[in-house]
Amino acid sequence: MAVSDGGAPELVPVREAHRFDEAALRAYLASHGLLGETFRLSQFQGGQSNPTFFIETGTAADPRHYVLRKQPPGEILPSAHRIDREYRVMAALADASGVPVPTMHCYCDDAAVIGTPFYVMDYVPGRVFGDPALPALDPDDRGGVYHALIDSMAALHGVDVEAVGLSDFGRPNGYVERQIRRWRSQYEASATETDANMDALGAWLADHVPADDAPAIAHGDFRIGNLLLAPEAPRVAAILDWELATIGHPLADLAYACMPYYLPHGVEGVRGIEGLDLAAAGIPTEAEQLARYCERRGLGSIDDWPVFVAFALFRTAAILQGVYARALAGNASNRDALTVGRRAGLIAERGWAVAKSHD
């Protein structure tokens, strides 16, 4: 979701490309006891992958606020936009200590209702920060946000998969190897031109697959921009955007969250803090974040760290290429998709640089 940093997610009128039968939605909500006397629908600006909407209903005395997420219109890549998995994992984590998620209400797999499958969950008030430099905060709170990111991630990775009913949510072994194959395939399916860095990086990763670790619930998109912070404190009120969640290697999440350390600060469309005076900004170094994660998880050290970082950059470049391809096709949900998508090449270059430095 797009935000004005430090504020609530930005709401806009429903975009023309994402309009659907609102009467059908109202009937569906009513059948599930979620519709009040009033009804108003708007759209969150952003949500490049799955369009996301804000529902206001209830009464003046008892207002109800919900969020609806749905698959995008048009053709989609295989295995992408799995909102059913988003719904399932958040529902399973409802009582997991230290892993805040919104309350789930219903999932609809009938595309006849509003055109694509969707789900409805509670709206959680809070602040979202798209820029990992956190310019709207003071240094103490910046550090608090970075610490809260690590703490909530470590709590997620410590969840007993079987106890929450997710033992069949993904294959526990070979996660990174499968992810490398998947994102190489996704990139090739959406590539609009040849990128030598992406080709070289994909081949390098295939030759440097790290050993399997103890499997955990991997969020797949764990970053500051997907943390809803409490209105008045650097505390995580909810972890958002679970589309890529599975059972996998926890260090893939950690590397993805640390990716801003490898991307330049101040470049439009790139969420980086490289070149920023971290001490003055109150932002922990990557080494400090890794140490905090190891402490929270009871780990001694982290092996193959550059491989995980290179993979995070490769996957991000592949995702942005998909955003760019959808923008060219006219159905991306973010008005800035063209700008963001064009940054895939820069991120691929940084990933290849990490890989070469490791060798």
Order of alpha helices (4+ residues) and beta strands (2+ residues): beta-alpha-beta-beta-beta-alpha-beta-beta-alpha-alpha-alpha-beta-beta-beta-beta-alpha-alpha-alpha-alpha-alpha-alpha
